[in-house]
Amino acid sequence: MPQFLEERFDSATRRTVSIMLLVGYAVMANPCSLYLGAITMNEMFDVQQLYHLPDWGAIGLLAFAMGAIGGLYATLGGLKAVAISDTVSGLILLVAAMLIPVLGLFALGDGSFLAGGKML
């Protein structure tokens, strides 16, 4: 979009919109992702009980750790590492999405795929 705005208006508009998008991403998207990931990790691995931390302490520790690991991975591995991990994640999500109807039919048919299909 910033490239389009430069063509339509000028380079100052492109720079302004680029800065707004970067700040918005850094202030809204990244903290939300880290917070939700920290909550998930705390629930899965019970870090709060493991290290005897208050709830906010465990979430803060996990958010910091995930941000640091992700930053190091992107910095040391470069764009190629990020592209490879995104491709692998995309393939896993695709397989998981295709399994949802299959597992649903198994659940409907009480363990039988064909019986689940007949229920529809």
C-alpha positions in Angstrom: 0.0 0.0 0.0 2.8 2.5 0.7 4.1 2.1 -2.8 0.7 2.9 -4.2 0.4 6.0 -2.1 3.8 7.1 -3.4 2.6 6.8 -6.9 -0.7 8.5 -6.1 0.6 11.3 -3.9 4.3 11.6 -3.0 7.2 10.1 -1.1 6.4 12.0 2.2 2.9 10.3 2.2 4.6 6.9 1.7 7.0 7.5 4.5 4.2 8.7 6.9 2.0 5.6 6.2 5.0 3.3 6.5 5.9 4.7 9.9 2.3 4.5 11.0 2.1 0.8 10.0 5.4 0.0 11.7 4.4 1.7 14.9 0.9 0.1 14.8 2.4 -3.3 14.4 5.0 -2.8 17.1 2.5 -1.4 19.6 -0.6 -3.5 18.8 0.1 -6.7 16.9 3.3 -7.9 18.5 2.3 -7.4 22.2 -1.1 -9.1 21.6 0.6 -12.1 20.0 3.2 -12.4 22.8 0.5 -12.0 25.5 -1.8 -14.7 24.0 1.2 -17.0 23.4 2.4 -16.5 27.0 -1.1 -17.3 28.4 -1.2 -20.5 26.2 2.3 -21.6 27.3 1.4 -20.9 31.0 -1.7 -23.0 30.7 0.1 -25.8 28.9 3.2 -26.1 31.0 2.0 -24.5 34.3 5.0 -22.2 34.5 3.4 -20.3 37.3 3.3 -23.3 39.6 6.6 -24.6 38.4 8.6 -21.5 39.4 6.2 -20.3 42.1 5.5 -17.0 40.3 2.5 -14.8 40.4 0.2 -15.0 37.3 1.5 -11.7 35.9 5.1 -12.7 36.5 4.8 -16.0 34.6 3.1 -14.3 31.7 5.7 -11.5 31.6 8.6 -14.0 31.8 7.1 -16.2 29.0 6.3 -13.2 26.8 9.8 -11.9 27.2 11.3 -15.3 26.5 9.2 -15.8 23.4 10.0 -12.3 22.1 13.7 -12.8 22.7 13.8 -16.3 21.0 11.8 -15.0 18.0 14.0 -12.0 17.7 17.2 -14.0 17.8 15.8 -16.5 15.4 14.8 -13.8 12.9 18.1 -11.9 13.4 20.5 -14.8 13.3 18.6 -16.9 10.8 17.7 -14.1 8.4 14.8 -13.9 6.0 15.4 -17.4 4.7 14.9 -19.0 8.1 11.7 -17.0 8.6 10.4 -18.0 5.2 11.1 -21.7 5.9 9.4 -21.6 9.3 6.4 -19.8 7.8 6.2 -22.5 5.0 6.3 -25.3 7.6 3.7 -23.6 9.8 1.5 -23.1 6.8 1.7 -26.8 5.8 0.9 -27.9 9.3 -2.1 -25.5 9.4 -3.3 -26.9 6.1 -3.1 -30.5 7.2 -4.8 -29.6 10.5 -7.6 -27.8 8.6 -8.2 -30.8 6.4 -8.3 -33.1 9.4 -11.2 -31.2 11.1 -14.0 -32.6 8.9 -12.5 -36.1 9.0 -12.3 -36.1 12.8 -15.7 -34.6 13.0 -17.2 -37.4 10.9 -15.4 -40.0 13.1 -16.9 -38.2 16.2 -20.4 -38.2 14.6 -20.3 -41.8 13.7 -19.0 -43.0 17.1 -15.6 -44.0 15.7 -16.9 -44.9 12.2 -16.1 -42.5 9.3 -18.9 -43.9 7.1 -21.5 -43.8 9.8 -20.6 -40.2 10.5 -21.1 -39.4 6.8 -24.5 -41.0 6.8 -25.5 -38.7 9.7 -25.3 -35.8 7.4 
